[in-house]
Amino acid sequence: MAENIRIPFRILVSGARIPCMGMGTFGSDRYSPEEVSAAVGGAIRRGYRLFDCASVYGNEERIGAVFEEAFHSGVVTREELFITSKLWNDMHGKGDALLSLAKSLRDLRLDYLDAYFVHWPFPNYHAPGCDGDARNPSSVPFSADRFMRTWREMEKIHRMGLAKHIGMSNMTVSKLEAVLPRCEIKPALIEMELHPSFQQSELFEYCLSRRIQPIGFCPIGSPNRPDRDKTPDDVADVELPEVTAAAKAHGVHPALICLKWQVQRGSIPIPFSVHEKNYAANLRCVIENPLSPEEMSAIGKADKNCRLVKGQVFLWPGAKSWEELWD
């Protein structure tokens, strides 16, 4: 059996433990469900215990077969894994959240999720694999009332014990200000884009101050993100001078510095790779050779406010720019 790395945990507001590093499974624009699920199997053997899934990624059924095999073979128990999934936009506010969850549970071959997220805070849909110019005429701006109808369904799912925690994703401070006072059950976690060139300090600190655990996607700048999300002005995190200087000092790839920085900052990064040497190094880096306070400070000053996942495919008729999605 391959090396099994033990990763430190963070404690959620519920008292539950969650690993401080996980694996994302969004690779559907570049990799087949078979390639993604094979990476999940290899990651379990390496010691990964947190897996971030979503119905829209189109690979939960294959990943579920990997989970089932890992449980049956004794590689890991269900209780040792922290598995998440997400409610996709086309299932908002229609009483369909439970149906969506039921499909994810069936595909993943699970009785419950450790966390279930509202993937985006509006019902705006886009076709799989669409380009950046695609627009759906039914798209609408964010509405706190509409969001809360969906969140009530999420709270019901939590009360039923089908998701031990519920969370939100792709939020902003103003959106949270509009909905948190109305929540009967507050989100335990919030997923957000986080990497050295896009640190979202206000949102990050807002969550921490309310005991909401941030989970950071695109933690190394997601070089394999969909082409629709790439623009000429995007910053490559692994080329930032502050990151490359730390990488040289530690003798590692700059991507590992991005992960070290995020873990030491207090977030939980969820990088993805189909290559075993990469995801093994990603996991190992968080328990070896931490960044110095000076390196953490230097990278903390490297923020370029460079959002990579802009979400322009979700814009509504009359909206002029992707910035409108983010207030």
C-alpha positions as a Markdown table, in Angstrom:
| # | Residue | x | y | z |
|---|---|---|---|---|
| 1 | Met | 0.0 | 0.0 | 0.0 |
| 2 | Ala | 1.2 | 3.5 | -0.8 |
| 3 | Glu | 2.3 | 5.9 | 1.9 |
| 4 | Asn | -0.6 | 7.0 | 4.1 |
| 5 | Ile | -0.1 | 10.6 | 5.4 |
| 6 | Arg | -2.0 | 11.7 | 8.5 |
| 7 | Ile | -3.3 | 15.3 | 8.0 |
| 8 | Pro | -4.2 | 17.7 | 10.9 |
| 9 | Phe | -7.8 | 18.6 | 11.4 |
| 10 | Arg | -9.8 | 21.8 | 12.0 |
| 11 | Ile | -12.8 | 21.8 | 14.4 |
| 12 | Leu | -16.1 | 23.1 | 13.0 |
| 13 | Val | -18.7 | 25.0 | 15.0 |
| 14 | Ser | -20.5 | 21.6 | 15.6 |
| 15 | Gly | -17.4 | 20.1 | 17.2 |
| 16 | Ala | -16.8 | 17.8 | 14.2 |
| 17 | Arg | -13.3 | 17.5 | 12.7 |
| 18 | Ile | -12.5 | 18.2 | 9.1 |
| 19 | Pro | -9.1 | 17.7 | 7.5 |
| 20 | Cys | -7.1 | 20.9 | 6.8 |
| 21 | Met | -6.5 | 19.7 | 3.2 |
| 22 | Gly | -8.8 | 18.0 | 0.8 |
| 23 | Met | -9.2 | 17.0 | -2.9 |
| 24 | Gly | -11.5 | 18.7 | -5.3 |
| 25 | Thr | -13.2 | 16.7 | -8.0 |
| 26 | Phe | -14.0 | 19.4 | -10.6 |
| 27 | Gly | -12.1 | 18.1 | -13.6 |
| 28 | Ser | -14.9 | 17.5 | -16.1 |
| 29 | Asp | -13.7 | 20.1 | -18.6 |
| 30 | Arg | -10.3 | 18.3 | -18.9 |
| 31 | Tyr | -10.7 | 14.8 | -17.5 |
| 32 | Ser | -13.1 | 11.9 | -17.8 |
| 33 | Pro | -15.1 | 10.6 | -14.8 |
| 34 | Glu | -12.9 | 7.5 | -14.9 |
| 35 | Glu | -9.8 | 9.6 | -14.6 |
| 36 | Val | -11.2 | 11.7 | -11.7 |
| 37 | Ser | -12.5 | 8.7 | -9.8 |
| 38 | Ala | -9.2 | 6.9 | -10.2 |
| 39 | Ala | -7.4 | 9.9 | -8.7 |
| 40 | Val | -9.9 | 9.8 | -5.8 |
| 41 | Gly | -9.0 | 6.1 | -5.2 |
| 42 | Gly | -5.3 | 6.9 | -5.3 |
| 43 | Ala | -5.8 | 9.9 | -3.0 |
| 44 | Ile | -7.6 | 7.7 | -0.4 |
| 45 | Arg | -4.7 | 5.3 | -0.3 |
| 46 | Arg | -2.3 | 8.3 | 0.1 |
| 47 | Gly | -4.2 | 9.6 | 3.1 |
| 48 | Tyr | -6.7 | 12.1 | 1.8 |
| 49 | Arg | -9.9 | 12.1 | 3.9 |
| 50 | Leu | -11.8 | 15.1 | 2.6 |
| 51 | Phe | -13.4 | 15.0 | -0.9 |
| 52 | Asp | -15.3 | 17.9 | -2.4 |
| 53 | Cys | -17.9 | 16.7 | -5.0 |
| 54 | Ala | -20.8 | 18.2 | -6.8 |
| 55 | Ser | -23.6 | 16.9 | -9.0 |
| 56 | Val | -22.8 | 19.2 | -11.8 |
| 57 | Tyr | -19.3 | 17.8 | -12.2 |
| 58 | Gly | -20.9 | 14.7 | -13.8 |
| 59 | Asn | -18.6 | 12.2 | -12.0 |
| 60 | Glu | -20.3 | 11.4 | -8.7 |
| 61 | Glu | -21.5 | 7.9 | -9.9 |
| 62 | Arg | -18.0 | 6.8 | -10.7 |
| 63 | Ile | -16.6 | 8.4 | -7.5 |
| 64 | Gly | -19.3 | 6.5 | -5.5 |
| 65 | Ala | -18.0 | 3.2 | -6.9 |
| 66 | Val | -14.5 | 4.1 | -5.6 |
| 67 | Phe | -15.8 | 5.0 | -2.2 |
| 68 | Glu | -17.8 | 1.7 | -2.0 |
| 69 | Glu | -14.7 | -0.3 | -2.9 |
| 70 | Ala | -12.5 | 1.5 | -0.4 |
| 71 | Phe | -15.1 | 0.8 | 2.4 |
| 72 | His | -15.5 | -2.9 | 1.4 |
| 73 | Ser | -11.7 | -3.5 | 1.1 |
| 74 | Gly | -11.0 | -1.9 | 4.5 |
| 75 | Val | -8.8 | 0.8 | 3.1 |
| 76 | Val | -10.9 | 3.4 | 5.0 |
| 77 | Thr | -14.2 | 3.5 | 6.9 |
| 78 | Arg | -17.1 | 5.8 | 6.0 |
| 79 | Glu | -16.6 | 7.6 | 9.3 |
| 80 | Glu | -13.0 | 8.5 | 8.4 |
| 81 | Leu | -14.0 | 10.4 | 5.3 |
| 82 | Phe | -15.5 | 13.9 | 5.1 |
| 83 | Ile | -17.5 | 13.9 | 1.9 |
| 84 | Thr | -19.3 | 17.0 | 0.5 |
| 85 | Ser | -21.5 | 17.7 | -2.5 |
| 86 | Lys | -23.5 | 20.6 | -3.8 |
| 87 | Leu | -27.0 | 21.6 | -4.9 |
| 88 | Trp | -26.8 | 22.8 | -8.5 |
| 89 | Asn | -28.5 | 26.0 | -9.7 |
| 90 | Asp | -31.4 | 24.3 | -11.6 |
| 91 | Met | -32.7 | 22.8 | -8.3 |
| 92 | His | -33.2 | 26.0 | -6.4 |
| 93 | Gly | -36.3 | 27.0 | -4.6 |
| 94 | Lys | -38.7 | 24.4 | -6.1 |
| 95 | Gly | -38.7 | 21.8 | -3.4 |
| 96 | Asp | -36.1 | 19.9 | -5.4 |
| 97 | Ala | -33.1 | 20.2 | -3.0 |
| 98 | Leu | -34.1 | 16.9 | -1.4 |
| 99 | Leu | -34.4 | 15.2 | -4.8 |
| 100 | Ser | -31.0 | 16.6 | -5.8 |
| 101 | Leu | -29.4 | 15.3 | -2.6 |
| 102 | Ala | -31.0 | 11.9 | -3.0 |
| 103 | Lys | -29.4 | 11.5 | -6.4 |
| 104 | Ser | -26.0 | 12.6 | -5.1 |
| 105 | Leu | -26.3 | 10.1 | -2.2 |
| 106 | Arg | -27.4 | 7.3 | -4.6 |
| 107 | Asp | -24.5 | 8.1 | -7.0 |
| 108 | Leu | -22.0 | 8.4 | -4.2 |
| 109 | Arg | -23.4 | 5.3 | -2.5 |
| 110 | Leu | -23.7 | 7.0 | 0.8 |
| 111 | Asp | -26.3 | 7.3 | 3.5 |
| 112 | Tyr | -25.4 | 10.8 | 4.4 |
| 113 | Leu | -23.1 | 13.7 | 3.4 |
| 114 | Asp | -20.7 | 15.4 | 5.9 |
| 115 | Ala | -21.6 | 18.7 | 4.2 |
| 116 | Tyr | -24.0 | 19.8 | 1.5 |
| 117 | Phe | -23.6 | 23.2 | -0.2 |
| 118 | Val | -25.7 | 25.6 | -2.2 |
| 119 | His | -23.3 | 25.8 | -5.2 |
| 120 | Trp | -24.2 | 29.3 | -6.3 |
| 121 | Pro | -26.5 | 31.8 | -4.6 |
| 122 | Phe | -28.9 | 32.0 | -7.6 |
| 123 | Pro | -30.8 | 29.6 | -9.9 |
| 124 | Asn | -29.0 | 30.7 | -13.0 |
| 125 | Tyr | -28.2 | 27.7 | -15.2 |
| 126 | His | -25.7 | 27.1 | -17.9 |
| 127 | Ala | -25.4 | 24.2 | -20.3 |
| 128 | Pro | -22.4 | 21.8 | -19.6 |
| 129 | Gly | -19.3 | 22.8 | -21.5 |
| 130 | Cys | -20.7 | 26.1 | -22.7 |
| 131 | Asp | -18.4 | 28.9 | -23.7 |
| 132 | Gly | -17.9 | 32.2 | -21.9 |
| 133 | Asp | -20.4 | 34.1 | -24.1 |
| 134 | Ala | -23.3 | 31.8 | -23.3 |
| 135 | Arg | -26.3 | 33.4 | -21.6 |
| 136 | Asn | -29.5 | 31.9 | -20.3 |
| 137 | Pro | -32.5 | 34.3 | -20.8 |
| 138 | Ser | -34.0 | 33.0 | -17.6 |
| 139 | Ser | -31.1 | 34.1 | -15.4 |
| 140 | Val | -31.9 | 36.6 | -12.6 |
| 141 | Pro | -30.0 | 38.7 | -10.1 |
| 142 | Phe | -29.4 | 37.5 | -6.6 |
| 143 | Ser | -32.5 | 37.7 | -4.3 |
| 144 | Ala | -32.3 | 37.1 | -0.6 |
| 145 | Asp | -35.9 | 36.0 | -0.5 |
| 146 | Arg | -35.3 | 33.5 | -3.3 |
| 147 | Phe | -32.1 | 32.3 | -1.7 |
| 148 | Met | -33.9 | 31.8 | 1.6 |
| 149 | Arg | -36.5 | 29.5 | 0.1 |
| 150 | Thr | -33.7 | 27.3 | -1.0 |
| 151 | Trp | -31.9 | 27.6 | 2.3 |
| 152 | Arg | -35.0 | 26.4 | 4.2 |
| 153 | Glu | -34.8 | 23.2 | 2.1 |
| 154 | Met | -31.2 | 22.9 | 3.1 |
| 155 | Glu | -32.1 | 23.3 | 6.8 |
| 156 | Lys | -34.7 | 20.5 | 6.4 |
| 157 | Ile | -32.0 | 18.3 | 4.9 |
| 158 | His | -29.8 | 19.0 | 7.9 |
| 159 | Arg | -32.6 | 18.3 | 10.4 |
| 160 | Met | -33.3 | 14.9 | 8.6 |
| 161 | Gly | -29.6 | 13.9 | 9.3 |
| 162 | Leu | -28.9 | 13.5 | 5.5 |
| 163 | Ala | -26.2 | 16.2 | 5.7 |
| 164 | Lys | -24.3 | 16.7 | 9.0 |
| 165 | His | -23.5 | 20.3 | 8.0 |
| 166 | Ile | -24.8 | 22.7 | 5.4 |
| 167 | Gly | -22.9 | 25.4 | 3.6 |
| 168 | Met | -22.8 | 28.1 | 1.0 |
| 169 | Ser | -20.5 | 28.8 | -1.9 |
| 170 | Asn | -19.6 | 31.8 | -4.1 |
| 171 | Met | -21.0 | 34.3 | -1.6 |
| 172 | Thr | -20.0 | 37.9 | -0.8 |
| 173 | Val | -20.2 | 39.8 | 2.4 |
| 174 | Ser | -23.2 | 41.8 | 1.3 |
| 175 | Lys | -25.1 | 38.6 | 0.4 |
| 176 | Leu | -24.2 | 37.0 | 3.7 |
| 177 | Glu | -25.3 | 40.1 | 5.5 |
| 178 | Ala | -28.7 | 39.7 | 3.8 |
| 179 | Val | -29.3 | 36.1 | 4.6 |
| 180 | Leu | -27.4 | 35.1 | 7.8 |
| 181 | Pro | -29.8 | 36.9 | 10.2 |
| 182 | Arg | -32.6 | 34.9 | 8.6 |
| 183 | Cys | -31.0 | 31.5 | 8.9 |
| 184 | Glu | -32.4 | 29.1 | 11.5 |
| 185 | Ile | -29.3 | 27.0 | 10.9 |
| 186 | Lys | -26.2 | 28.9 | 10.0 |
| 187 | Pro | -23.7 | 27.6 | 7.4 |
| 188 | Ala | -20.9 | 25.7 | 9.0 |
| 189 | Leu | -18.7 | 26.2 | 6.0 |
| 190 | Ile | -18.4 | 28.5 | 3.0 |
| 191 | Glu | -16.5 | 27.7 | -0.2 |
| 192 | Met | -14.8 | 30.6 | -1.9 |
| 193 | Glu | -12.1 | 31.2 | -4.5 |
| 194 | Leu | -8.9 | 31.6 | -2.6 |
| 195 | His | -5.3 | 31.8 | -3.8 |
| 196 | Pro | -2.4 | 34.3 | -3.3 |
| 197 | Ser | -3.4 | 36.6 | -6.1 |
| 198 | Phe | -7.1 | 36.6 | -4.9 |
| 199 | Gln | -7.2 | 36.5 | -1.1 |
| 200 | Gln | -10.7 | 37.9 | -0.4 |
| 201 | Ser | -9.5 | 39.2 | 3.0 |
| 202 | Glu | -12.8 | 40.9 | 3.9 |
| 203 | Leu | -14.9 | 37.8 | 3.2 |
| 204 | Phe | -12.4 | 35.5 | 4.7 |
| 205 | Glu | -12.2 | 37.4 | 8.0 |
| 206 | Tyr | -16.0 | 37.8 | 8.0 |
| 207 | Cys | -16.4 | 34.1 | 8.0 |
| 208 | Leu | -13.7 | 33.3 | 10.6 |
| 209 | Ser | -15.2 | 35.9 | 12.9 |
| 210 | Arg | -18.5 | 34.0 | 12.7 |
| 211 | Arg | -17.0 | 30.6 | 13.2 |
| 212 | Ile | -17.7 | 29.7 | 9.6 |
| 213 | Gln | -14.9 | 27.6 | 8.1 |
| 214 | Pro | -13.6 | 28.8 | 4.7 |
| 215 | Ile | -12.8 | 26.2 | 2.1 |
| 216 | Gly | -10.7 | 27.5 | -0.7 |
| 217 | Phe | -11.1 | 26.4 | -4.3 |
| 218 | Cys | -8.6 | 27.2 | -7.1 |
| 219 | Pro | -5.9 | 27.2 | -4.4 |
| 220 | Ile | -3.0 | 27.3 | -6.9 |
| 221 | Gly | -4.7 | 29.5 | -9.5 |
| 222 | Ser | -6.4 | 26.5 | -11.3 |
| 223 | Pro | -4.3 | 26.5 | -14.5 |
| 224 | Asn | -6.7 | 23.7 | -15.8 |
| 225 | Arg | -9.9 | 25.7 | -15.2 |
| 226 | Pro | -12.3 | 25.9 | -18.2 |
| 227 | Asp | -11.2 | 28.1 | -21.0 |
| 228 | Arg | -14.3 | 30.2 | -20.6 |
| 229 | Asp | -12.8 | 31.4 | -17.3 |
| 230 | Lys | -9.5 | 32.5 | -18.7 |
| 231 | Thr | -8.8 | 36.1 | -19.7 |
| 232 | Pro | -5.6 | 37.9 | -20.8 |
| 233 | Asp | -5.3 | 39.8 | -17.5 |
| 234 | Asp | -5.3 | 36.8 | -15.3 |
| 235 | Val | -2.4 | 36.4 | -12.9 |
| 236 | Ala | -0.5 | 33.1 | -12.6 |
| 237 | Asp | -0.1 | 32.5 | -8.8 |
| 238 | Val | 2.9 | 30.2 | -9.3 |
| 239 | Glu | 4.7 | 33.1 | -11.0 |
| 240 | Leu | 4.2 | 35.7 | -8.2 |
| 241 | Pro | 7.7 | 36.8 | -7.0 |
| 242 | Glu | 6.7 | 36.3 | -3.4 |
| 243 | Val | 5.6 | 32.7 | -4.1 |
| 244 | Thr | 8.6 | 31.8 | -6.3 |
| 245 | Ala | 11.0 | 33.2 | -3.6 |
| 246 | Ala | 9.5 | 31.0 | -1.0 |
| 247 | Ala | 9.5 | 28.0 | -3.3 |
| 248 | Lys | 13.2 | 28.5 | -4.0 |
| 249 | Ala | 14.0 | 28.8 | -0.2 |
| 250 | His | 12.0 | 25.6 | 0.5 |
| 251 | Gly | 13.2 | 23.7 | -2.5 |
| 252 | Val | 9.6 | 22.9 | -3.7 |
| 253 | His | 7.3 | 23.7 | -6.6 |
| 254 | Pro | 5.6 | 27.1 | -6.2 |
| 255 | Ala | 2.2 | 25.3 | -6.2 |
| 256 | Leu | 3.1 | 23.8 | -2.9 |
| 257 | Ile | 3.8 | 27.2 | -1.5 |
| 258 | Cys | 0.3 | 28.3 | -2.4 |
| 259 | Leu | -1.1 | 25.4 | -0.5 |
| 260 | Lys | 1.1 | 25.9 | 2.6 |
| 261 | Trp | 0.1 | 29.6 | 2.7 |
| 262 | Gln | -3.6 | 28.8 | 2.6 |
| 263 | Val | -3.5 | 26.1 | 5.3 |
| 264 | Gln | -1.3 | 28.2 | 7.6 |
| 265 | Arg | -3.7 | 31.1 | 7.0 |
| 266 | Gly | -6.7 | 29.1 | 8.3 |
| 267 | Ser | -8.4 | 27.9 | 5.1 |
| 268 | Ile | -8.9 | 24.4 | 3.8 |
| 269 | Pro | -7.6 | 24.2 | 0.2 |
| 270 | Ile | -9.1 | 21.5 | -2.2 |
| 271 | Pro | -6.7 | 21.2 | -5.1 |
| 272 | Phe | -7.2 | 18.6 | -7.8 |
| 273 | Ser | -4.8 | 16.5 | -9.8 |
| 274 | Val | -5.0 | 13.2 | -11.6 |
| 275 | His | -1.3 | 12.7 | -11.2 |
| 276 | Glu | -0.3 | 10.7 | -8.1 |
| 277 | Lys | 3.0 | 12.4 | -7.6 |
| 278 | Asn | 1.2 | 15.8 | -7.6 |
| 279 | Tyr | -1.6 | 15.0 | -5.2 |
| 280 | Ala | 0.8 | 13.1 | -2.9 |
| 281 | Ala | 3.1 | 16.1 | -2.8 |
| 282 | Asn | 0.1 | 18.4 | -2.2 |
| 283 | Leu | -0.9 | 16.4 | 0.9 |
| 284 | Arg | 2.6 | 16.0 | 2.3 |
| 285 | Cys | 3.4 | 19.7 | 2.0 |
| 286 | Val | 1.0 | 20.7 | 4.8 |
| 287 | Ile | 2.9 | 18.7 | 7.4 |
| 288 | Glu | 6.4 | 19.6 | 6.3 |
| 289 | Asn | 8.6 | 22.7 | 6.5 |
| 290 | Pro | 6.0 | 25.4 | 7.2 |
| 291 | Leu | 6.4 | 28.9 | 5.8 |
| 292 | Ser | 8.0 | 31.5 | 8.1 |
| 293 | Pro | 6.1 | 34.5 | 9.4 |
| 294 | Glu | 8.1 | 36.6 | 7.0 |
| 295 | Glu | 7.1 | 34.5 | 4.0 |
| 296 | Met | 3.4 | 34.4 | 5.1 |
| 297 | Ser | 3.5 | 38.2 | 5.4 |
| 298 | Ala | 5.1 | 38.7 | 2.0 |
| 299 | Ile | 2.6 | 36.4 | 0.3 |
| 300 | Gly | -0.2 | 38.2 | 2.2 |
| 301 | Lys | 0.8 | 41.4 | 0.5 |
| 302 | Ala | 0.8 | 39.9 | -3.0 |
| 303 | Asp | -2.9 | 40.1 | -3.5 |
| 304 | Lys | -3.8 | 41.3 | -7.0 |
| 305 | Asn | -7.7 | 41.0 | -6.6 |
| 306 | Cys | -7.6 | 38.6 | -9.6 |
| 307 | Arg | -10.8 | 36.6 | -9.6 |
| 308 | Leu | -10.4 | 33.6 | -11.9 |
| 309 | Val | -13.9 | 32.1 | -11.8 |
| 310 | Lys | -15.8 | 35.1 | -12.9 |
| 311 | Gly | -19.2 | 33.4 | -13.5 |
| 312 | Gln | -20.1 | 35.5 | -16.6 |
| 313 | Val | -22.2 | 32.6 | -17.9 |
| 314 | Phe | -24.7 | 33.3 | -15.1 |
| 315 | Leu | -25.4 | 36.9 | -16.1 |
| 316 | Trp | -29.0 | 37.9 | -16.5 |
| 317 | Pro | -30.4 | 40.0 | -19.4 |
| 318 | Gly | -29.4 | 43.6 | -19.1 |
| 319 | Ala | -26.3 | 42.9 | -16.9 |
| 320 | Lys | -23.2 | 44.6 | -18.2 |
| 321 | Ser | -20.3 | 42.8 | -16.6 |
| 322 | Trp | -19.5 | 39.8 | -14.5 |
| 323 | Glu | -18.7 | 42.2 | -11.6 |
| 324 | Glu | -22.4 | 42.5 | -11.1 |
| 325 | Leu | -22.5 | 38.9 | -9.9 |
| 326 | Trp | -20.2 | 39.9 | -7.0 |
| 327 | Asp | -22.0 | 43.1 | -5.9 |
